[in-house]
Amino acid sequence: MTEKEPQTYANHAQVVPGFHRGVLGILALNLIVSIAATVKAPGFFTAWSIVLALGLIGIAWYVRAFPLRAQDRLIRLEERLRLSQVLPEPLRARIPELTPAQLVALRFAPDAELPSLVEQTLQSSLSNAEIKKRIKVWRPDTFRV
């Protein structure tokens, strides 16, 4: 997504080529090479290379997952504060019923759409993707990594 292109449901997922294709690609290739080496020449060290390759993939997974989890916590806090300011009183009392995933999805909705979208979410238990698809005017979040 370019800086000038507006963020939408179709393009909001961010792919970082150096990480998603480069690092993860190298780690996947390393696992394949390790498995092939173990099949070709079974032994402790070739088998250990598979274990090490899996460990490296695990590290890469958590290097990505931990910051996303921290960001989700911050987004939850921001959205609860925003909802408490934007929603009418009957809906404001129901903010605790929203799941973390729903709060994370609602961040893309502009203030004008929030009340009806929160009401729909609470009535139908909308998923993250369903909430995002119902947003008419996308409120971009360009700070997520």
Contact map, one row per residue, 1 for C-alpha under 8 A:
1110101000110100000000000000000000000000000000000000000000000000000000000000000000000000000000000000000000000000000000000000000000000000000000000
1111100000000000000000000000000000000000000000000000000000000000000000000000000000000000000000000000000000000000000000000000000000000000000000000
1111110000000000000000000000000000000000000000000000000000000000000000000000000000000000000000000000000000000000000000000000000000000000000000000
0111110000000000000000000000000000000000000000000000000000000000000000000000000000000000000000000000000000000000000000000000000000000000000000000
1111111000000000000000000000000000000000000000000000000000000000000000000000000000000000000000000000000000000000000000000000000000000000000000000
0011111100000000000000000000000000000000000000000000000000000000000000000000000000000000000000000000000000000000000000000000000000000000000100000
1000111110110000000000000000000000000000000000000000000000000000000000000000000000000000000000000000000000000000000000000000000000000000011110000
0000011111110000000000000000000000000000000000000000000000000000000000000000000000000000000000000000000000000000000000000000000000000000010100000
0000001111111000000000000000000000000000000000000000000000000000000000000000000000000000000000000000000000000000000000000000000000011000010000000
0000000111111000000000000000000000000000000000000000000000000000000000000000000000000000000000000000000000000000000000000000000000000000000000000
1000001111111100000000000000000000000000000000000000000000000000000000000000000000000000000000000000000000000000000000000000000000000000000000000
1000001111111100000000000000000000000000000000000000000000000000000000000000000000000000000000000000000000000000000000000000000000000000000000000
0000000011111110000000000000000000000000000000000000000000000000000000000000000000000000000000000000000000000000000000000000000000000000000000000
1000000000111111000000000000000000000000000000000000000000000000000000000000000000000000000000000000000000000000000000000000000000000000000000001
0000000000001111100100000000000000000000000000000000000000000000000000000000000000000000000000000000000000000000000000000000000000000000000000000
0000000000000111111110000000000000000000000000000000000000000000000000000000000000000000000000000000000000000000000000000000000000000000000000000
0000000000000011111111000000000000000000000000000000000000000000000000000000000000000000000000000000000000000000000000000000000000000000000000000
0000000000000001111111100000000000000000000000000000000000000000000000000000000000000000000000000000000000000000000000000000000000000000000000000
0000000000000001111111110000000000000000000000000000000000000000000000000000000000000000000000000000000000000000000000000000000000000000000000000
0000000000000011111111111000000000000000000000000000000000000000000000000000000000000000000000000000000000000000000000000000000000000000000000000
0000000000000001111111111000000000000000000000000000000000000000000000000000000000000000000000000000000000000000000000000000000000000000000000000
0000000000000000111111111100000000000000000000000000000000000000000000000000000000000000000000000000000000000000000000000000000000000000000000000
0000000000000000011111111110000000000000000000000000000000000000000000000000000000000000000000000000000000000000000000000000000000000000000000000
0000000000000000001111111111000000000000000000000000000010010000000000000000000000000000000000000000000000000000000000000000000000000000000000000
0000000000000000000111111111100000000000000000000000000000000000000000000000000000000000000000000000000000000000000000000000000000000000000000000
0000000000000000000001111111110000000000000000000000000000000000000000000000000000000000000000000000000000000000000000000000000000000000000000000
0000000000000000000000111111111000000000000000000000100110000000000000000000000000000000000000000000000000000000000000000000000000000000000000000
0000000000000000000000011111111100000000000000000000000010000000000000000000000000000000000000000000000000000000000000000000000000000000000000000
0000000000000000000000001111111110000000000000000000000000000000000000000000000000000000000000000000000000000000000000000000000000000000000000000
0000000000000000000000000111111111000000000000000000100000000000000000000000000000000000000000000000000000000000000000000000000000000000000000000
0000000000000000000000000011111111100000000000000100110000000000000000000000000000000000000000000000000000000000000000000000000000000000000000000
0000000000000000000000000001111111110000000000000000000000000000000000000000000000000000000000000000000000000000000000000000000000000000000000000
0000000000000000000000000000111111111000000000000000000000000000000000000000000000000000000000000000000000000000000000000000000000000000000000000
0000000000000000000000000000011111111100000001101100100000000000000000000000000000000000000000000000000000000000000000000000000000000000000000000
0000000000000000000000000000001111111110000001100100000000000000000000000000000000000000000000000000000000000000000000000000000000000000000000000
0000000000000000000000000000000111111111000000000000000000000000000000000000000000000000000000000000000000000000000000000000000000000000000000000
0000000000000000000000000000000011111111110001000000000000000000000000000000000000000000000000000000000000000000000000000000000000000000000000000
0000000000000000000000000000000001111111111001100100000000000000000000000000000000000000000000000000000000000000000000000000000000000000000000000
0000000000000000000000000000000000111111110000000000000000000000000000000000000000000000000000000000000000000000000000000000000000000000000000000
0000000000000000000000000000000000011111110000000000000000000000000000000000000000000000000000000000000000000000000000000000000000000000000000000
0000000000000000000000000000000000001111111001000000000000000000000000000000000000000000000000000000000000000000000000000000000000000000000000000
0000000000000000000000000000000000001111111101100000000000000000000000000000000000000000000000000000000000000000000000000000000000000000000000000
0000000000000000000000000000000000000100111111100000000000000000000000000000000000000000000000000000000000000000000000000000000000000000000000000
0000000000000000000000000000000000000000011111110000000000000000000000000000000000000000000000000000000000000000000000000000000000000000000000000
0000000000000000000000000000000000000000001111111000000000000000000000000000000000000000000000000000000000000000000000000000000000000000000000000
0000000000000000000000000000000001101100111111111100000000000000000000000000000000000000000000000000000000000000000000000000000000000000000000000
0000000000000000000000000000000001100100011111111110000000000000000000000000000000000000000000000000000000000000000000000000000000000000000000000
0000000000000000000000000000000000000000000111111111000000000000000000000000000000000000000000000000000000000000000000000000000000000000000000000
0000000000000000000000000000000001000000000011111111100000000000000000000000000000000000000000000000000000000000000000000000000000000000000000000
0000000000000000000000000000001001100100000001111111110000000000000000000000000000000000000000000000000000000000000000000000000000000000000000000
0000000000000000000000000000000000000000000000111111111000000000000000000000000000000000000000000000000000000000000000000000000000000000000000000
0000000000000000000000000000000000000000000000011111111100000000000000000000000000000000000000000000000000000000000000000000000000000000000000000
0000000000000000000000000010011001000000000000001111111110000000000000000000000000000000000000000000000000000000000000000000000000000000000000000
0000000000000000000000000000001000000000000000000111111111000000000000000000000000000000000000000000000000000000000000000000000000000000000000000
0000000000000000000000000000000000000000000000000011111111100000000000000000000000000000000000000000000000000000000000000000000000000000000000000
0000000000000000000000000010000000000000000000000001111111110000000000000000000000000000000000000000000000000000000000000000000000000000000000000
0000000000000000000000010011000000000000000000000000111111111000000000000000000000000000000000000000000000000000000000000000000000000000000000000
0000000000000000000000000000000000000000000000000000011111111100000000000000000000000000000000000000000000000000000000000000000000000000000000000
0000000000000000000000000000000000000000000000000000001111111110000000000000000000000000000000000000000000000000000000000000000000000000000000000
0000000000000000000000010000000000000000000000000000000111111111000000000000000000000000000000000000000000000000000000000000000000000000000000000
0000000000000000000000000000000000000000000000000000000011111111100000000000000000000000000000000000000000000000000000000000000000000000000000000
0000000000000000000000000000000000000000000000000000000001111111110000000000000000000000000000000000000000000000000000000000000000000000000000000
0000000000000000000000000000000000000000000000000000000000111111111000000000000000000000000000000000000000000000000000000000000000000000000000000
0000000000000000000000000000000000000000000000000000000000011111111100000000000000000000000000000000000000000000000000000000000000000000000000000
0000000000000000000000000000000000000000000000000000000000001111111110000000000000000000000000000000000000000000000000000000000000000000000000000
0000000000000000000000000000000000000000000000000000000000000111111111000000000000000000000000000000000000000000000000000000000000000000000000000
0000000000000000000000000000000000000000000000000000000000000011111111100000000000000000000000000000000000000000000000000000000000000000000000000
0000000000000000000000000000000000000000000000000000000000000001111111110000000000000000000000000000000000000000000000000000000000000000000000001
0000000000000000000000000000000000000000000000000000000000000000111111111000000000000000000000000000000000000000000000000000000000000000000000000
0000000000000000000000000000000000000000000000000000000000000000011111111100000000000000000000000000000000000000000000000000000000000000000000000
0000000000000000000000000000000000000000000000000000000000000000001111111110000000000000000000000000000000000000000000000000000000000000000000010
0000000000000000000000000000000000000000000000000000000000000000000111111111000000000000000000000001000100000000000000000000000000000000000000000
0000000000000000000000000000000000000000000000000000000000000000000011111111100000000000000000000000000000000000000000000000000000000000000000000
0000000000000000000000000000000000000000000000000000000000000000000001111111110000000000000000000000000000000000000000000000000000000000000000000
0000000000000000000000000000000000000000000000000000000000000000000000111111111000000000000000000000001100100000000000000000000000000000000000000
0000000000000000000000000000000000000000000000000000000000000000000000011111111100000000000000000001001100000000000000000000000000000000000000000
0000000000000000000000000000000000000000000000000000000000000000000000001111111110000000000000000000000000000000000000000000000000000000000000000
0000000000000000000000000000000000000000000000000000000000000000000000000111111111000000000000000000000000000000000000000000000000000000000000000
0000000000000000000000000000000000000000000000000000000000000000000000000011111111100000000000000000001101100000000000000000000000000000000000000
0000000000000000000000000000000000000000000000000000000000000000000000000001111111110000000000100000001000000000000000000000000000000000000000000
0000000000000000000000000000000000000000000000000000000000000000000000000000111111111000000000000000000000000000000000000000000000000000000000000
0000000000000000000000000000000000000000000000000000000000000000000000000000011111111100000000000000000000000000000000000000000000000000000000000
0000000000000000000000000000000000000000000000000000000000000000000000000000001111111110000100100000000000000000010000000000000000000000000000000
0000000000000000000000000000000000000000000000000000000000000000000000000000000111111110000100100000000000000000000000000000000000000000000000000
0000000000000000000000000000000000000000000000000000000000000000000000000000000011111110000000000000000000000000000000000000000000000000000000000
0000000000000000000000000000000000000000000000000000000000000000000000000000000001111111000000000000000000000010011000000000000000000000000000000
0000000000000000000000000000000000000000000000000000000000000000000000000000000000111111101100000000000000000000011000000000000000000000000000000
0000000000000000000000000000000000000000000000000000000000000000000000000000000000000111111100000000000000000000001000000000000000000000000000000
0000000000000000000000000000000000000000000000000000000000000000000000000000000000000011111110000000000000000000000000000000000000000000000000000
0000000000000000000000000000000000000000000000000000000000000000000000000000000000000001111111000000000000000000000000000000000000000000000000000
0000000000000000000000000000000000000000000000000000000000000000000000000000000000000011111111100000000000000000001001100000000000000000000000000
0000000000000000000000000000000000000000000000000000000000000000000000000000000000110011111111100000000000000000000000000000000000000000000000000
0000000000000000000000000000000000000000000000000000000000000000000000000000000000000000111111110000000000000000000000000000000000000000000000000
0000000000000000000000000000000000000000000000000000000000000000000000000000000000000000011111111100000000000000000000000000000000000000000000000
0000000000000000000000000000000000000000000000000000000000000000000000000000000100110000001111111100000000000000000000000000000000000000000000000
0000000000000000000000000000000000000000000000000000000000000000000000000000000000000000000011111110000000000000000000000000000000000000000000000
0000000000000000000000000000000000000000000000000000000000000000000000000000000000000000000001111110000000000000000000000100000000000000000000000
0000000000000000000000000000000000000000000000000000000000000000000000000000000000000000000001111111011000000000000000001100000000000000000000000
0000000000000000000000000000000000000000000000000000000000000000000000000000000000000000000000011111111000000000000000000000000000000000000000000
0000000000000000000000000000000000000000000000000000000000000000000000010001000000000000000000000111111100000000000000000000000000000000000000000
0000000000000000000000000000000000000000000000000000000000000000000000000000000000000000000000000011111110000000000000000000001100000000000000000
0000000000000000000000000000000000000000000000000000000000000000000000000000000000000000000000000111111111000000000000001000011100100000000000000
0000000000000000000000000000000000000000000000000000000000000000000000000011001100000000000000000111111111100000000000000000000000000000000000000
0000000000000000000000000000000000000000000000000000000000000000000000010011001000000000000000000001111111100000000000000000000100000000000000000
0000000000000000000000000000000000000000000000000000000000000000000000000000000000000000000000000000111111111000000000000000000110110000000000000
0000000000000000000000000000000000000000000000000000000000000000000000000000001000000000000000000000011111111000010001000000000000110000000000000
0000000000000000000000000000000000000000000000000000000000000000000000000010001000000000000000000000001111111100000000000000000000000000001010000
0000000000000000000000000000000000000000000000000000000000000000000000000000000000000000000000000000000011111100000000000000000000010010011110000
0000000000000000000000000000000000000000000000000000000000000000000000000000000000000000000000000000000011111110110000000000000000010011111000000
0000000000000000000000000000000000000000000000000000000000000000000000000000000000000000000000000000000000111111110000000000000000000000111000000
0000000000000000000000000000000000000000000000000000000000000000000000000000000000000100000000000000000000001111111000000000000000000000000000000
0000000000000000000000000000000000000000000000000000000000000000000000000000000000000000000000000000000000000111111000000000000000000000000000000
0000000000000000000000000000000000000000000000000000000000000000000000000000000000000000000000000000000000001111111110000000000000000011000000000
0000000000000000000000000000000000000000000000000000000000000000000000000000000000100110000000000000000001001111111111000000000000000000000000000
0000000000000000000000000000000000000000000000000000000000000000000000000000000000000111001000000000000000000011111111100000000000000000000000000
0000000000000000000000000000000000000000000000000000000000000000000000000000000000000000000000000000000000000000111111110000000000000000000000000
0000000000000000000000000000000000000000000000000000000000000000000000000000000000000000000000000000000000000000111111111000000000100110000000000
0000000000000000000000000000000000000000000000000000000000000000000000000000000000000000001000000000000001000000011111111100000000000000000000000
0000000000000000000000000000000000000000000000000000000000000000000000000000000000000000001000000000000000000000001111111110000000000000000000000
0000000000000000000000000000000000000000000000000000000000000000000000000000000000000000000000000000000000000000000111111111110000000000000000000
0000000000000000000000000000000000000000000000000000000000000000000000000000000000000000000000000100010000000000000011111111111000100000000000000
0000000000000000000000000000000000000000000000000000000000000000000000000000000000000000000000001100000000000000000001111111110000000000000000000
0000000000000000000000000000000000000000000000000000000000000000000000000000000000000000000000000000000000000000000000111111100000000000000000000
0000000000000000000000000000000000000000000000000000000000000000000000000000000000000000000000000000000000000000000000011111110000000000000000000
0000000000000000000000000000000000000000000000000000000000000000000000000000000000000000000000000000000000000000000000011111111000000000000000000
0000000000000000000000000000000000000000000000000000000000000000000000000000000000000000000000000000010000000000000000011101111101100000000000000
0000000000000000000000000000000000000000000000000000000000000000000000000000000000000000000000000000110000000000000000001000111111100000000000000
0000000000000000000000000000000000000000000000000000000000000000000000000000000000000000000000000000110110000000000000000000011111110000000000000
0000000000000000000000000000000000000000000000000000000000000000000000000000000000000000000000000000000010000000000000000000001111111000000000000
0000000000000000000000000000000000000000000000000000000000000000000000000000000000000000000000000000000000000000000000000000011111111100000000000
0000000000000000000000000000000000000000000000000000000000000000000000000000000000000000000000000000010011000000000010001000011111111110000000000
0000000010000000000000000000000000000000000000000000000000000000000000000000000000000000000000000000000011011000000000000000000111111110000000000
0000000010000000000000000000000000000000000000000000000000000000000000000000000000000000000000000000000000000000000000000000000011111110000000000
0000000000000000000000000000000000000000000000000000000000000000000000000000000000000000000000000000000000000000000010000000000001111111000000000
0000000000000000000000000000000000000000000000000000000000000000000000000000000000000000000000000000000000011000100010000000000000111111110000000
0000000000000000000000000000000000000000000000000000000000000000000000000000000000000000000000000000000000001000100000000000000000000111110000000
0000000000000000000000000000000000000000000000000000000000000000000000000000000000000000000000000000000000001100000000000000000000000011111000000
0000001110000000000000000000000000000000000000000000000000000000000000000000000000000000000000000000000000011100000000000000000000000011111100000
0000001000000000000000000000000000000000000000000000000000000000000000000000000000000000000000000000000000111100000000000000000000000000111110000
0000011100000000000000000000000000000000000000000000000000000000000000000000000000000000000000000000000000010000000000000000000000000000011111000
0000001000000000000000000000000000000000000000000000000000000000000000000000000000000000000000000000000000110000000000000000000000000000001111110
0000000000000000000000000000000000000000000000000000000000000000000000000000000000000000000000000000000000000000000000000000000000000000000111110
0000000000000000000000000000000000000000000000000000000000000000000000000000000000000000000000000000000000000000000000000000000000000000000011111
0000000000000000000000000000000000000000000000000000000000000000000000100000000000000000000000000000000000000000000000000000000000000000000011111
0000000000000100000000000000000000000000000000000000000000000000000100000000000000000000000000000000000000000000000000000000000000000000000000111
